[in-house]
Amino acid sequence: MSGVRAVVTDIEGTTSSIAFVKDVLFPFAKRNLDGFVADHRDSPPVRECLDGARALAGSPGLSDADTVALLRQWMDEDRKATPLKVLQGLIWEQGYARGELRGHVYPDAVDGLRAWHSRGFRLYIYSSGSIAAQKLVFGHTAWGDLTPLFSGYFDTTTGPKVESPSYARIARELALPPAQVLFLSDSVAELDAARSAGLHTACLDRGETVIPAGHGHPTFHGFATLDPSAFNP
């Protein structure tokens, strides 16, 4: 296959509704934060999140209660802090397992991802949500488990999504030249960073947010008209 060989896609506003993340997932994690930490404070993953939040805040002596309060503040601020994202993922995992949550994916994204996978494109996710949270969204949808479509996942441990080196790092991990990777997002800042690293880019404008004009990235309103093979080196 010449040209693009791998597609890396954002989730929120790209494959899935911003409203699902904003109005369903985030409030669910916030409602359940105190109870979840109280029930699981001795489990290694939760302890690691609490310790990580304290370290990130530069306050290693914070009590668990004060750390939970800090995490709640970060939720309000929509901080892209890895300890918070991991803890949110653990809370969502419990919600999905109990049938209280179901991942939202646009129907055209489901069709597009399946079609691209069948054509041999390698598919990846790059989201500010943790890798565990990404797998939960695609593992519990109205169309069943979509995770077999993906070859890998990237989150904030790879680097900030608005910084070019993050995308160069992804291309290296895929063992592909940047020009053979297509990145999809609704964020112009993310697309600019990816383009500066040499990746192809496509902007998804689903009408959920205002995307500034004149950004210079090919724009699509869904996956139905987006063909990765149309992006040549």
Buried (B, 14 or more C-beta within 10 A) or exposed (E): EEBBBBBBBBBBBBBBBBEBBEEBBBEBBBEBBBEBBEEBEEEEBBBEBBBBBBEBBEEEEBEBEEBBBBBBEBBEEEBBBBBBBBBBBBBBBBBBEEEEBBBBBBEBBBBBBBBBBEEEBBBBBBBBBBBBBBBBBBBBBEEEEBBEBBBBBBBBEBBBBBBBEBBBBBBEEBEBEBBBBBBBBBBBEBBBBBBBBBBBBBBBBBEBEEBEEEBEBEBBEBBBEBBBBEBEE
